[in-house]
Amino acid sequence: MVEKSTMRWLCAVCTCCLWLNYYSFLNNCVRGCQICIDVFDATASAVWKGIFCIFMCCCFGFECVACVLCIYSCIELFNDPCQRYQAEDSWINAFWQLVYLKDLEIEGTVREKLKELFAK
């Protein structure tokens, strides 16, 4: 018989394609939008605001931000939230724990790098 923890890992990996889309919207897109708003508000010059908008919309800037958040979040997902899931907590609670994290370290890093580039 398969151990419970092994089955939980197997379920998490096999259903990834189903829950990751929803999680990606809640986490990566929403966090990405908040980063964009923060950088746009911090940019004083109208010219740099225009350049920022062009970069985010036409140069795949938003997709790059969402991709970085996605990769980092997947790493985070299989750390603490997945450990809670393995320790008899439910997958639902582990999933929401990650979505409701106030700040991801990478989120602040991405925000600061974009501010360095555009908030002039």
C-alpha distances in whole Angstrom, upper triangle without the diagonal:
4,6,9,12,10,10,13,15,14,15,18,19,19,21,23,26,26,26,28,31,32,31,33,36,36,36,37,40,41,41,43,45,46,47,49,51,51,53,55,56,57,59,62,64,64,64,61,59,60,59,55,55,56,53,51,51,53,51,47,48,46,43,43,43,40,38,38,37,34,33,34,32,29,29,29,27,24,26,26,25,22,22,22,20,17,19,18,21,21,21,25,26,25,27,30,30,30,33,35,35,39,40,38,40,40,41,44,45,45,47,50,50,51,53,55,55,57,58,61
4,6,8,7,6,10,11,10,12,15,15,15,18,20,23,23,23,25,28,29,28,30,33,33,32,34,36,38,37,39,42,42,43,45,47,48,49,51,53,53,55,59,60,60,60,57,56,56,55,52,52,52,50,47,48,49,48,44,44,42,39,39,39,36,34,35,33,30,29,30,28,25,25,26,23,20,22,23,22,18,18,19,17,14,16,16,19,18,18,22,23,22,23,27,27,27,29,32,32,36,36,34,36,36,38,41,41,41,44,46,46,47,50,51,51,53,54,57
4,6,5,6,9,10,11,12,14,16,16,18,20,23,23,23,25,28,28,27,29,32,32,31,33,36,36,36,38,41,41,42,44,46,46,47,50,51,51,54,57,59,59,59,56,54,56,54,51,51,52,49,46,47,49,47,44,43,41,39,39,38,35,34,34,32,29,28,28,27,24,23,24,21,18,20,20,19,16,15,16,14,11,13,13,16,16,17,20,21,20,22,25,25,25,28,30,30,33,34,32,34,34,36,39,39,40,42,44,44,46,48,49,50,52,53,56
4,5,5,6,9,10,10,12,14,15,16,18,21,21,21,22,26,26,24,27,30,29,28,30,33,34,33,36,38,38,39,42,43,43,45,47,49,49,51,55,57,57,57,54,52,53,52,49,49,50,47,44,45,47,46,42,42,39,37,37,36,33,32,32,30,28,27,27,25,22,22,22,19,17,18,18,17,14,13,14,11,8,10,9,12,13,13,17,17,16,18,21,21,22,25,26,27,31,31,30,32,32,34,37,37,38,40,42,43,44,46,48,48,50,50,54
4,5,5,6,9,10,11,12,14,15,17,20,20,19,20,24,24,22,25,28,27,26,28,31,31,31,33,36,36,36,39,41,41,42,45,46,46,48,52,54,54,54,51,49,51,49,46,46,47,44,42,43,45,43,39,39,37,34,34,33,31,29,29,27,25,24,23,22,19,19,18,16,13,14,15,14,10,10,11,9,6,8,9,11,12,12,16,16,14,17,20,19,20,22,24,24,28,28,27,28,29,31,33,34,34,37,39,39,40,43,44,45,46,47,51
4,5,5,6,9,10,11,12,14,15,19,19,19,20,24,24,23,25,28,27,26,28,31,32,32,33,36,37,37,40,41,42,43,45,47,47,49,53,54,54,54,51,50,51,49,46,46,47,44,41,42,44,42,38,38,36,34,33,33,30,29,29,27,24,23,24,22,19,19,19,17,14,15,17,16,12,12,14,12,9,12,12,15,15,14,18,19,17,18,22,21,21,24,26,26,30,30,28,29,30,31,34,34,35,37,39,39,41,43,45,45,47,48,51
4,5,5,6,8,10,10,12,14,17,17,17,19,22,22,21,24,27,26,26,27,30,31,31,33,36,36,37,39,41,41,43,45,47,47,49,53,54,54,54,51,49,50,49,46,45,46,44,41,42,43,42,38,38,36,33,34,33,30,29,29,27,24,24,24,22,19,20,20,17,15,17,18,16,13,14,15,11,10,13,12,14,13,12,16,17,16,17,20,21,21,23,26,26,30,30,28,30,31,32,35,35,35,38,40,40,41,44,45,46,47,48,52
4,5,5,6,9,10,11,12,16,15,15,16,20,20,18,21,24,23,22,24,27,28,28,30,32,33,34,36,38,38,40,42,43,44,46,49,51,51,51,48,46,47,46,43,43,44,41,38,39,41,40,36,36,33,31,31,30,27,26,26,25,22,21,22,19,16,17,17,14,12,14,15,13,9,11,11,8,7,10,10,11,10,9,12,14,12,13,17,17,17,20,22,22,26,27,25,27,27,29,32,32,32,35,37,37,38,41,42,43,44,45,49
4,5,5,6,9,10,11,14,15,14,15,19,19,18,20,23,22,21,23,26,27,27,28,31,32,32,34,36,37,38,40,42,42,44,48,49,49,49,46,45,46,44,41,41,42,39,36,37,39,37,33,33,31,29,29,28,25,24,24,22,19,19,19,17,14,14,15,12,10,12,14,12,9,10,12,9,8,12,12,13,12,10,14,15,13,14,17,17,17,19,22,22,26,26,23,25,25,27,30,30,30,33,35,35,36,39,40,40,42,43,46
4,5,5,6,8,10,13,14,14,15,18,19,18,20,23,23,23,24,27,28,28,30,32,33,34,36,38,38,40,42,43,44,46,49,51,51,50,47,46,47,45,42,42,42,40,37,38,39,37,34,34,32,29,29,29,26,24,25,24,21,20,21,19,16,17,18,15,12,15,17,15,12,14,15,12,11,15,15,16,14,12,16,18,16,16,19,20,19,21,24,25,28,28,26,28,28,29,32,32,32,35,37,37,38,40,42,42,43,45,48
4,6,5,6,8,11,11,11,13,16,17,16,18,21,21,21,23,25,26,27,28,31,32,32,34,36,37,38,40,42,43,45,48,50,49,49,46,45,45,44,41,40,41,39,36,36,38,37,33,33,31,28,29,28,25,24,25,23,20,20,21,19,16,17,18,14,13,16,17,15,12,14,15,11,11,15,14,14,12,10,13,15,14,13,17,18,18,19,22,23,27,27,25,28,27,28,32,32,32,34,37,37,37,40,42,42,43,44,48
4,6,6,6,10,10,9,10,14,14,13,15,18,18,18,19,22,23,23,25,27,28,29,31,33,34,35,37,38,39,41,45,46,46,46,43,41,42,41,38,37,38,35,33,33,35,34,30,30,28,25,26,25,22,21,21,20,16,16,17,15,12,13,14,10,9,13,14,12,9,12,13,10,10,14,14,13,11,8,11,13,11,10,14,15,14,16,19,20,23,24,22,24,24,24,28,28,28,30,33,33,33,36,38,38,39,40,44
4,6,5,8,10,10,10,14,15,14,15,19,19,19,19,22,24,24,25,28,29,29,31,33,34,35,37,39,39,41,45,46,46,45,42,41,41,40,37,36,37,34,32,32,34,32,28,29,27,24,24,24,21,19,20,19,16,15,17,15,11,13,14,11,10,14,16,14,11,14,16,13,13,17,17,17,15,12,14,17,14,13,17,18,16,18,21,21,25,25,22,24,23,25,28,28,28,30,33,32,33,36,37,37,38,40,43
4,6,7,9,10,11,14,15,15,17,19,20,20,21,23,25,26,27,29,31,31,33,35,36,37,39,41,42,43,47,48,47,47,44,42,43,41,38,38,38,36,33,33,34,33,30,30,28,25,26,26,23,21,23,22,18,18,20,18,14,17,18,15,14,17,19,17,14,17,18,15,16,19,19,19,16,13,15,18,16,15,19,20,19,20,23,24,28,28,25,28,27,27,31,31,30,33,35,35,35,38,40,40,41,42,46
4,6,5,7,8,11,12,12,14,16,17,18,19,21,22,23,24,26,28,29,31,32,34,35,36,38,39,41,45,46,45,45,42,40,41,40,37,36,36,34,31,31,33,32,28,29,26,24,25,25,21,20,22,20,17,17,19,17,14,16,17,14,14,17,19,16,14,17,18,14,16,19,18,17,14,11,13,16,14,13,16,18,17,17,21,22,25,26,24,26,25,26,29,30,29,31,34,34,34,37,39,38,39,41,44
4,5,6,5,8,10,10,11,14,15,15,15,18,19,20,21,23,25,26,27,29,31,31,33,35,36,38,41,42,42,42,39,37,37,36,33,32,33,31,28,28,30,29,25,25,23,20,21,21,17,16,18,17,13,14,15,13,10,13,14,11,12,15,17,14,13,16,17,15,16,19,19,18,15,12,13,16,14,11,15,17,15,15,19,20,23,23,21,23,22,22,26,26,25,27,30,30,30,33,35,35,35,37,41
4,6,6,7,9,10,11,13,15,15,15,17,19,20,21,23,25,26,27,29,30,31,33,35,36,37,41,42,41,41,38,36,36,35,32,31,31,29,26,26,28,27,23,24,22,19,20,20,17,16,18,17,13,14,17,15,12,16,17,14,15,19,20,18,16,20,21,18,20,23,23,21,18,15,16,18,17,14,17,19,17,17,20,22,25,25,22,25,23,23,27,27,26,28,31,30,30,33,35,34,35,37,40
4,6,6,8,9,11,12,14,15,16,17,19,20,21,23,25,26,27,29,31,32,33,35,36,38,41,42,41,41,39,37,37,36,33,32,32,31,27,27,29,29,25,26,23,20,22,22,18,18,20,18,15,17,19,16,14,18,18,15,16,20,21,18,17,20,20,18,20,23,22,20,17,13,13,17,16,13,15,18,16,16,19,21,24,25,23,26,24,24,28,29,27,29,32,32,31,34,36,36,36,38,41
4,6,5,6,8,10,11,12,13,15,16,17,19,20,22,23,25,26,28,29,31,32,34,35,39,40,39,40,37,35,35,35,32,30,31,30,26,26,28,28,24,25,21,19,21,20,16,16,18,16,13,15,16,13,12,15,15,12,14,17,18,14,14,18,17,15,17,20,19,17,14,11,10,13,12,9,11,14,13,12,15,17,20,21,20,23,22,21,25,26,25,26,29,30,29,32,34,34,34,35,39
4,5,5,6,8,10,10,10,12,14,15,16,18,20,21,22,24,25,27,28,30,31,33,36,37,37,37,34,32,33,32,28,27,28,26,23,24,25,25,21,21,18,16,17,17,13,13,15,13,9,11,13,11,9,13,13,11,13,16,17,14,14,18,18,16,18,21,21,19,16,13,13,15,13,10,12,14,12,11,15,16,19,19,17,20,19,18,22,23,21,23,26,26,26,29,31,30,31,32,36
4,5,5,6,9,10,10,11,13,15,15,17,19,20,21,23,25,26,27,29,30,31,35,36,35,35,33,30,30,30,27,25,26,25,21,21,23,23,19,20,17,14,17,16,12,13,15,13,10,13,15,13,12,16,16,14,16,19,20,18,18,21,22,20,22,25,25,22,19,16,15,17,16,12,14,17,14,13,16,18,20,20,19,22,20,19,23,24,22,23,27,26,25,28,31,30,30,32,35
4,5,5,6,9,10,10,11,14,15,16,18,19,20,22,24,25,26,28,30,31,35,36,35,35,33,30,31,31,27,26,27,26,22,22,25,25,21,21,18,16,18,17,14,15,17,14,12,15,16,13,13,17,16,14,17,19,20,16,17,21,20,18,21,24,23,20,17,14,13,15,14,11,11,14,13,10,14,16,18,19,18,21,20,19,23,24,22,23,27,27,26,28,31,31,30,32,35
4,5,5,6,8,9,10,11,13,15,16,17,19,21,22,23,25,26,28,30,33,35,34,35,32,29,30,30,26,25,27,25,22,22,25,24,21,20,17,16,17,15,12,13,14,11,9,12,13,10,10,13,13,10,14,16,16,13,14,18,18,16,19,21,21,18,16,13,11,13,12,8,9,11,9,7,11,12,15,16,15,18,17,16,19,21,19,20,24,24,24,26,29,29,29,30,33
4,6,5,5,7,9,10,10,12,14,15,17,19,20,21,23,24,26,27,31,32,31,31,29,27,27,27,23,22,23,22,18,19,21,21,17,17,13,12,13,12,8,9,11,9,7,10,12,9,10,13,13,12,15,17,18,16,17,20,20,19,22,24,24,22,19,16,15,17,15,11,12,14,11,9,13,14,16,16,14,17,15,14,18,19,17,18,22,22,21,24,26,26,26,27,31
4,6,6,5,7,9,10,11,13,14,15,17,19,20,21,23,25,26,29,30,30,30,28,25,26,25,22,21,22,21,17,18,20,20,17,17,13,12,14,13,9,12,14,11,10,14,15,12,13,17,16,15,18,20,21,18,19,23,23,22,25,27,27,24,21,18,16,18,17,13,13,15,13,10,13,15,16,16,16,19,17,15,19,20,18,18,22,22,21,23,26,26,25,26,30
4,6,6,6,8,10,11,12,14,15,16,18,20,21,22,24,26,29,31,30,31,28,26,27,27,23,22,24,23,19,20,23,23,19,19,15,15,16,14,11,14,15,11,11,14,15,11,13,16,15,14,17,19,19,16,18,21,20,20,23,25,24,21,19,16,14,15,14,11,10,12,10,7,9,11,13,14,14,17,16,14,17,19,18,18,22,23,21,23,26,26,26,26,30
4,6,6,6,8,10,11,12,14,15,16,18,20,21,22,24,28,29,29,30,27,25,26,26,22,21,23,21,18,19,22,22,18,17,14,13,14,12,9,11,12,8,8,11,11,8,11,13,12,11,15,16,16,14,16,19,19,19,22,24,24,21,19,16,15,15,14,11,10,11,8,6,8,9,11,11,10,14,13,11,14,16,14,15,19,19,19,21,23,24,24,24,28
4,6,5,6,8,10,10,12,14,15,16,18,20,21,22,26,27,27,27,24,22,23,23,19,19,20,18,15,16,19,18,15,13,10,10,11,8,5,8,9,6,6,10,10,8,11,13,13,13,16,18,18,17,18,21,22,21,24,26,27,24,22,19,18,19,17,14,14,15,11,9,12,12,13,12,11,13,11,10,13,14,12,13,17,17,16,19,21,21,21,22,26
4,5,5,6,9,10,10,12,14,15,16,18,20,21,24,26,25,25,23,20,21,21,17,16,18,16,13,14,17,17,13,12,9,9,11,9,6,9,11,9,9,13,14,12,14,17,17,16,20,21,22,20,22,25,25,24,27,29,30,27,25,22,20,21,19,16,16,17,14,11,14,14,15,14,14,16,14,12,15,16,14,14,18,18,16,19,21,21,20,21,25
4,5,5,6,9,10,11,12,14,15,17,18,20,23,25,24,26,23,20,22,22,18,17,19,18,15,16,19,19,16,15,11,12,14,11,9,13,13,10,12,15,15,13,16,18,17,17,21,22,21,20,22,25,24,24,27,29,29,26,24,21,19,20,19,16,14,16,13,10,11,12,12,12,13,16,14,11,14,16,14,13,17,18,17,18,21,21,20,21,25
4,5,5,6,9,10,11,12,14,15,17,19,22,24,24,25,22,19,21,21,17,17,19,18,14,16,19,19,16,14,11,12,13,9,8,11,11,8,10,13,12,11,14,16,15,16,19,20,20,18,21,24,23,24,27,28,29,26,24,22,20,20,18,16,15,15,12,10,11,11,10,9,9,12,11,8,10,13,11,10,14,15,14,15,19,19,18,19,23
4,5,5,6,9,10,11,12,14,15,17,20,22,21,22,19,17,18,18,14,14,16,14,10,13,16,15,12,10,7,9,9,6,6,9,10,8,10,13,13,12,15,17,17,18,21,22,22,21,23,26,26,26,29,31,32,29,27,24,23,23,21,19,18,18,15,13,15,14,14,12,12,14,11,8,11,12,9,9,13,13,12,14,17,16,16,17,20
4,5,5,6,9,10,10,12,14,15,19,20,19,20,18,15,16,17,13,12,15,14,10,12,15,16,14,11,8,11,12,9,9,13,13,12,14,17,17,16,19,21,20,21,24,25,25,24,26,29,29,29,32,33,34,31,29,26,24,24,23,20,19,20,18,15,16,16,15,14,14,16,15,11,13,15,12,11,15,15,13,14,18,17,16,17,20
4,5,5,6,9,10,11,12,14,18,20,19,21,18,15,18,18,14,14,17,16,13,15,18,19,17,14,11,14,14,11,11,15,14,12,15,18,17,16,19,21,20,20,24,24,24,23,26,28,28,28,31,33,33,30,29,26,24,24,23,20,19,19,17,14,14,14,12,11,13,15,13,10,11,13,11,9,13,14,12,13,17,17,16,15,19
4,5,5,6,8,10,11,12,16,18,18,19,16,14,16,16,12,13,16,14,11,14,17,17,15,12,10,12,12,9,10,13,12,11,14,16,15,15,19,20,19,21,24,24,24,24,26,28,28,29,32,33,34,31,30,28,26,26,24,22,21,20,18,16,16,15,13,11,12,13,11,8,8,10,8,6,9,11,9,10,13,13,12,13,16
4,5,5,6,8,10,11,14,15,15,16,13,11,13,13,9,9,12,11,8,11,14,14,13,10,8,12,12,9,11,14,14,13,16,18,18,18,21,23,22,23,27,27,27,27,29,32,32,32,35,37,37,34,33,30,29,28,27,24,23,24,21,19,19,19,17,15,15,16,14,11,12,13,10,8,11,12,9,10,13,13,11,12,15
4,6,5,6,9,10,13,15,15,16,14,11,13,14,11,11,14,14,11,13,17,17,16,13,12,15,16,13,14,18,17,16,19,21,21,20,24,25,24,25,29,29,29,28,31,33,33,33,36,38,38,35,34,31,29,29,28,25,24,24,22,19,19,19,17,16,17,18,17,13,13,15,13,10,13,14,11,11,15,15,12,12,15
4,6,5,6,9,12,14,15,17,14,12,15,15,12,13,16,15,13,16,19,19,18,15,13,17,17,13,15,18,17,16,19,21,20,20,24,25,23,25,28,28,28,27,30,32,32,33,36,37,38,35,34,32,30,29,28,26,24,24,22,19,19,18,15,14,15,16,15,11,11,13,11,8,10,12,10,9,12,13,11,10,14
4,5,5,6,10,12,13,14,11,9,12,12,9,10,14,12,11,14,17,16,16,13,12,16,15,12,15,18,17,16,19,21,20,21,24,25,24,26,29,29,29,29,32,34,34,35,38,39,40,37,36,34,32,32,30,28,27,26,24,22,22,20,18,16,17,17,15,12,11,12,10,7,8,10,7,6,9,10,8,7,11
4,5,5,8,10,10,11,9,6,9,10,7,8,12,12,11,13,16,16,16,13,13,17,17,14,17,20,19,19,22,24,23,24,27,28,27,29,32,32,32,32,35,37,37,38,41,42,43,39,38,36,34,34,32,30,28,29,26,24,24,23,21,19,20,20,19,15,15,16,13,10,12,13,10,8,12,11,8,8,11
4,5,8,10,11,13,11,9,12,14,11,12,15,16,14,17,19,20,20,17,16,20,20,17,19,22,22,21,24,26,25,25,29,30,29,30,34,33,33,33,36,38,37,38,41,42,43,40,39,37,35,34,33,31,29,29,27,24,24,23,20,19,20,21,20,16,15,17,15,12,13,15,12,10,13,14,11,9,11
4,6,9,11,13,10,9,13,14,11,13,16,16,15,18,21,20,21,17,17,21,20,17,20,23,21,21,24,26,25,25,29,29,28,30,34,33,33,33,36,38,38,39,42,42,44,40,40,38,36,35,34,32,30,29,27,25,25,23,20,19,20,20,19,16,14,15,14,10,10,12,10,7,10,11,9,6,9
4,6,8,9,7,6,10,10,9,11,14,14,14,17,19,19,19,16,17,20,20,18,21,23,22,22,25,27,26,27,30,31,30,32,36,35,35,35,38,40,40,41,44,45,46,43,42,40,38,38,36,34,33,32,30,28,28,26,24,22,23,22,21,18,16,17,15,12,12,13,10,7,10,10,6,4,6
4,7,9,8,8,11,12,12,13,16,17,17,19,21,21,23,20,20,24,23,22,24,27,26,26,29,31,30,31,34,35,34,36,39,39,39,39,42,44,44,45,48,49,50,47,46,44,42,41,40,38,36,36,33,31,31,30,27,25,26,25,24,22,20,20,19,16,15,16,14,11,12,12,9,7,7
4,5,5,6,9,10,10,12,14,15,16,18,20,20,22,19,20,24,23,22,25,27,27,27,30,32,31,32,36,36,36,38,41,41,41,41,44,46,46,47,50,51,52,49,48,46,44,43,42,40,38,38,36,33,33,32,29,28,28,28,26,24,22,22,20,18,17,17,15,12,13,12,9,8,7
4,5,5,6,9,10,10,12,14,15,16,18,19,21,19,20,23,23,22,25,27,27,27,30,32,32,33,36,37,37,38,41,42,42,42,44,46,47,47,50,52,52,49,48,45,44,43,42,40,38,38,36,34,34,33,30,29,29,29,27,25,24,24,22,19,19,19,16,14,16,14,11,10,10
4,5,5,6,9,10,11,12,14,15,16,17,19,17,19,22,22,22,24,27,26,27,30,32,32,33,36,37,37,39,41,42,42,42,44,47,47,48,51,52,53,50,49,46,45,44,43,40,39,39,37,35,35,34,32,30,30,30,27,25,24,24,21,19,19,18,15,14,15,13,10,10,10
4,5,5,6,8,10,10,12,14,15,15,17,15,16,20,19,18,21,23,23,24,27,28,28,29,32,33,33,35,38,38,39,39,41,43,44,45,47,49,50,47,46,43,42,41,40,37,36,36,33,32,32,31,29,26,26,26,24,21,21,20,18,16,16,15,12,11,12,9,6,7,7
4,5,5,6,9,10,10,12,14,15,16,14,15,18,18,17,20,22,22,23,25,27,27,28,31,32,32,34,37,37,38,37,40,42,42,43,46,47,48,45,44,41,39,39,38,35,34,34,32,29,30,29,27,25,25,25,23,20,20,20,17,15,16,15,12,11,13,11,7,8,9
4,5,5,6,9,10,11,12,13,15,13,15,18,18,18,20,23,23,24,26,28,29,30,32,34,34,35,38,39,40,39,41,44,44,45,47,49,50,47,45,42,41,41,40,37,36,36,33,31,32,31,29,27,28,28,25,23,23,22,19,18,19,18,14,14,16,13,10,11,12
4,5,5,6,9,10,10,10,13,11,13,16,16,16,19,21,21,22,25,26,27,28,31,32,32,34,37,37,38,38,40,42,43,44,46,48,49,46,45,42,40,41,39,36,35,36,33,31,32,31,29,27,26,26,23,21,21,20,17,16,17,15,12,13,14,10,8,11,11
4,5,5,6,9,10,10,11,9,10,14,14,13,16,18,18,19,21,23,23,25,27,29,29,30,33,34,35,34,36,39,39,40,42,44,45,42,41,38,37,37,35,32,32,32,29,27,28,27,25,23,23,23,20,18,18,17,14,13,14,13,9,10,12,9,6,9,11
4,5,5,6,8,9,11,9,10,13,14,14,16,18,19,19,22,24,24,25,28,29,29,31,34,35,35,35,37,39,40,40,43,44,45,42,41,38,36,36,35,32,31,32,29,27,28,27,26,24,24,24,22,19,20,20,16,15,17,16,12,13,15,13,10,12,14
4,6,5,5,7,9,9,10,13,14,14,17,18,19,21,22,24,25,26,28,30,31,32,35,36,37,36,38,41,42,42,44,46,47,44,42,39,38,38,37,34,33,34,31,29,30,30,28,27,26,26,23,21,22,21,18,17,19,17,13,15,17,13,12,14,16
4,6,6,5,7,6,8,11,11,11,14,15,16,18,20,21,22,23,26,27,28,29,32,33,34,34,35,38,39,39,41,44,45,42,40,37,36,37,35,32,32,32,29,27,28,28,27,24,23,23,20,18,19,18,15,15,16,14,11,13,14,11,10,13,15
4,6,6,6,4,5,8,9,9,11,13,14,15,17,19,20,21,23,25,25,26,29,30,32,31,32,35,36,36,38,41,41,39,37,34,33,33,31,28,28,29,26,23,25,25,24,22,21,21,18,16,17,17,13,13,15,14,10,13,15,12,11,14,17
4,6,6,7,7,9,11,12,13,15,17,17,19,21,22,23,25,27,28,28,31,33,34,33,34,37,38,37,40,42,43,40,38,35,33,34,33,30,29,30,27,25,27,27,26,24,24,24,21,19,21,21,17,17,19,18,14,17,19,16,14,17,19
4,6,8,9,10,12,13,15,16,18,19,20,22,24,25,26,28,29,30,33,34,36,35,36,39,40,40,42,44,45,43,41,37,36,37,35,32,32,33,30,28,30,30,29,27,26,27,23,22,23,22,19,19,21,19,16,18,20,17,16,19,21
4,5,8,9,9,12,13,14,15,18,19,20,22,23,24,26,28,29,31,32,34,34,35,38,39,38,40,43,44,42,40,36,36,36,34,31,32,32,29,27,29,29,28,26,25,25,21,20,22,20,16,17,19,17,14,17,18,15,14,18,20
4,6,5,6,9,10,10,12,14,15,16,18,20,21,23,24,25,27,29,31,30,31,34,35,35,37,39,40,38,36,33,32,33,31,28,28,29,26,24,26,26,26,24,22,22,19,18,20,19,15,16,18,16,14,17,18,16,16,19,21
4,5,5,6,9,10,11,12,14,16,17,18,20,22,23,24,26,28,29,29,30,33,34,34,36,38,39,37,35,32,31,32,30,27,27,27,24,22,24,23,23,21,19,19,16,15,16,15,11,12,15,12,10,13,15,12,12,15,18
4,5,5,6,8,10,11,12,14,16,16,18,20,21,22,24,26,27,26,28,31,31,31,34,36,37,34,32,29,28,29,27,24,24,24,21,19,21,21,20,18,17,18,15,13,15,15,11,12,15,14,11,14,16,15,14,17,20
4,5,5,6,9,10,10,12,14,15,16,18,20,20,23,24,26,25,26,29,30,30,32,34,35,33,31,27,27,28,26,23,23,24,21,19,21,21,21,20,18,19,15,14,17,16,13,14,17,16,14,17,19,17,17,20,23
4,5,5,6,9,10,11,12,14,15,17,18,20,22,23,25,25,26,28,30,30,31,34,35,33,31,28,28,28,26,23,24,24,21,19,22,21,21,19,16,17,13,13,15,14,10,12,15,13,12,15,17,15,16,19,21
4,5,5,6,9,10,11,12,14,16,16,18,20,21,23,23,24,27,28,28,30,32,33,31,30,26,26,26,24,21,21,21,18,17,19,18,17,15,13,14,10,9,12,11,7,9,12,11,10,13,15,14,15,17,20
4,6,5,6,9,10,10,12,14,15,16,18,20,21,20,22,25,25,25,27,30,31,28,27,23,23,23,21,18,19,19,16,14,17,16,17,15,13,14,11,10,13,13,10,12,15,14,13,16,19,18,18,20,23
4,5,5,6,9,10,11,13,14,15,17,19,21,20,21,24,25,25,27,29,30,28,27,23,23,24,21,19,20,20,17,16,19,18,19,17,14,15,12,12,15,14,11,14,17,15,15,18,20,19,20,22,25
4,5,5,6,8,10,11,12,14,16,17,19,19,20,23,24,24,26,28,30,28,27,24,24,24,21,19,20,20,16,16,18,16,17,14,12,12,8,9,12,11,8,12,14,13,13,16,17,17,19,21,24
4,6,5,6,8,10,10,12,14,15,17,16,18,20,21,22,24,26,27,25,24,21,21,21,18,16,16,16,12,12,14,13,14,11,9,10,7,7,11,11,9,11,14,14,14,17,18,19,20,21,24
4,6,5,6,9,10,10,13,14,16,15,16,19,20,20,22,24,26,23,22,19,19,19,17,14,15,16,12,12,15,14,16,14,11,13,10,11,14,14,12,15,18,17,17,20,22,22,23,24,28
4,5,5,7,9,10,11,13,16,15,16,18,20,20,21,24,26,24,23,20,20,21,18,16,17,17,13,14,17,16,17,15,12,13,10,12,15,14,13,16,18,17,18,21,22,22,24,26,29
4,5,5,6,9,10,11,13,14,14,17,18,19,20,23,24,22,22,19,20,19,16,15,16,15,12,13,15,13,15,12,9,9,7,9,12,12,11,14,16,16,17,20,21,22,23,25,28
4,5,5,6,9,10,11,11,12,15,16,16,18,20,22,19,19,16,16,16,13,11,13,12,8,9,12,10,13,11,8,10,9,10,13,14,13,16,18,18,19,22,23,24,25,26,29
4,5,5,7,9,11,10,10,13,15,15,16,19,20,19,18,14,16,16,13,11,13,13,10,11,14,13,16,15,12,13,12,14,17,17,16,19,21,21,22,25,26,27,28,29,33
4,5,6,7,10,10,10,12,15,15,16,18,20,19,19,16,18,17,14,13,15,14,11,13,16,14,17,15,11,12,11,14,17,16,16,19,21,21,22,25,26,27,28,30,33
4,5,5,7,8,9,10,12,13,15,16,18,17,17,14,16,15,11,11,13,11,8,11,13,10,13,12,9,10,11,12,15,15,16,18,20,21,22,24,26,27,28,29,32
4,5,7,6,6,9,10,10,12,14,16,14,14,11,12,12,8,8,10,9,7,9,12,11,14,14,11,14,14,15,18,19,19,21,23,24,25,27,29,29,31,32,35
4,7,6,5,7,10,10,10,13,15,14,14,11,14,14,10,10,13,12,10,13,15,14,18,17,14,16,16,18,21,21,21,24,26,26,27,30,31,32,33,34,38
4,6,6,6,9,10,10,12,15,14,15,13,15,14,10,12,14,12,10,14,15,13,16,16,13,14,15,17,19,20,21,23,25,26,27,29,30,32,33,34,37
4,5,5,6,9,10,10,13,12,13,12,14,12,8,11,12,9,9,13,13,11,15,15,13,14,16,18,20,21,22,24,25,27,28,30,31,33,34,34,38
4,5,5,6,9,10,11,9,10,8,10,8,5,7,9,7,6,10,11,11,14,15,13,16,17,18,20,22,23,24,26,27,29,30,32,33,34,35,38
4,5,5,6,9,10,9,9,8,11,10,6,8,11,10,10,13,15,14,18,18,16,18,19,20,23,24,25,27,29,29,31,33,34,35,37,37,41
4,5,5,6,9,9,11,10,13,12,8,11,14,12,12,15,17,16,19,19,18,19,21,22,24,25,26,28,30,31,33,34,36,37,39,39,42
4,5,5,7,6,8,8,11,9,6,10,12,10,11,14,15,14,18,19,18,20,22,23,25,26,27,29,31,32,33,35,37,38,39,40,43
4,5,6,5,5,5,9,8,6,9,11,11,12,15,16,16,20,21,20,22,23,24,27,28,29,30,33,34,35,36,38,39,40,41,44
4,6,7,8,9,12,12,10,12,15,14,15,18,19,19,23,23,22,24,25,26,29,30,31,33,35,35,37,39,40,41,43,43,47
4,6,9,10,13,12,10,14,16,14,16,19,20,19,23,24,23,25,26,28,30,31,32,34,36,37,38,40,42,43,44,44,48
4,6,9,12,11,10,14,15,15,17,19,20,20,24,25,25,27,28,29,32,33,34,35,38,39,40,42,43,45,46,46,49
4,7,8,7,7,11,12,11,14,16,16,17,21,22,22,25,26,27,29,31,31,33,35,36,37,39,41,42,43,43,47
4,5,5,6,9,10,11,13,15,16,17,21,22,22,25,26,26,29,31,31,32,35,36,37,38,41,42,42,42,46
4,5,5,6,9,10,11,12,14,16,19,21,20,23,24,24,27,28,28,30,32,33,34,36,38,39,39,40,44
4,5,5,6,8,10,11,12,14,18,20,20,23,24,23,26,28,28,29,32,33,33,35,37,38,38,39,42
4,5,5,6,9,10,10,12,16,18,18,21,22,22,25,27,27,28,30,32,32,34,36,37,38,38,42
4,6,5,7,9,10,11,15,16,16,19,20,20,22,24,25,26,28,30,30,32,34,35,36,36,40
4,5,5,6,9,10,14,15,15,18,19,18,21,23,23,24,27,28,28,30,32,33,34,34,38
4,5,5,6,8,12,14,14,18,19,18,20,23,23,23,26,28,28,29,32,33,33,33,37
4,6,5,6,10,12,12,15,17,16,19,21,22,22,25,26,27,28,31,32,32,32,36
4,5,5,9,10,9,13,14,13,16,18,18,19,22,23,24,25,28,29,29,30,33
4,6,8,10,10,14,14,13,16,18,18,18,21,23,23,24,27,28,28,28,32
4,6,9,10,14,15,13,16,19,19,18,21,23,23,24,27,28,28,28,32
4,6,7,10,12,11,13,16,16,16,19,21,21,22,25,26,27,26,30
4,7,10,12,10,11,14,15,14,17,19,20,20,23,25,24,24,27
4,6,8,7,7,11,12,11,13,16,17,17,20,21,22,21,25
4,5,5,7,9,10,11,13,15,16,17,19,21,22,22,25
4,5,6,7,9,10,11,13,15,16,17,19,20,20,24
4,5,5,6,8,10,10,12,14,15,17,18,19,22
4,5,5,6,9,10,11,12,14,16,17,17,20
4,6,5,6,9,10,10,12,14,15,15,18
4,5,5,6,9,10,11,13,14,15,18
4,6,5,6,9,10,11,12,13,16
4,6,5,6,9,10,11,11,14
4,5,5,6,9,10,10,13
4,5,5,6,9,10,12
4,5,5,6,8,11
4,5,5,5,8
4,6,6,8
4,6,8
4,6
4
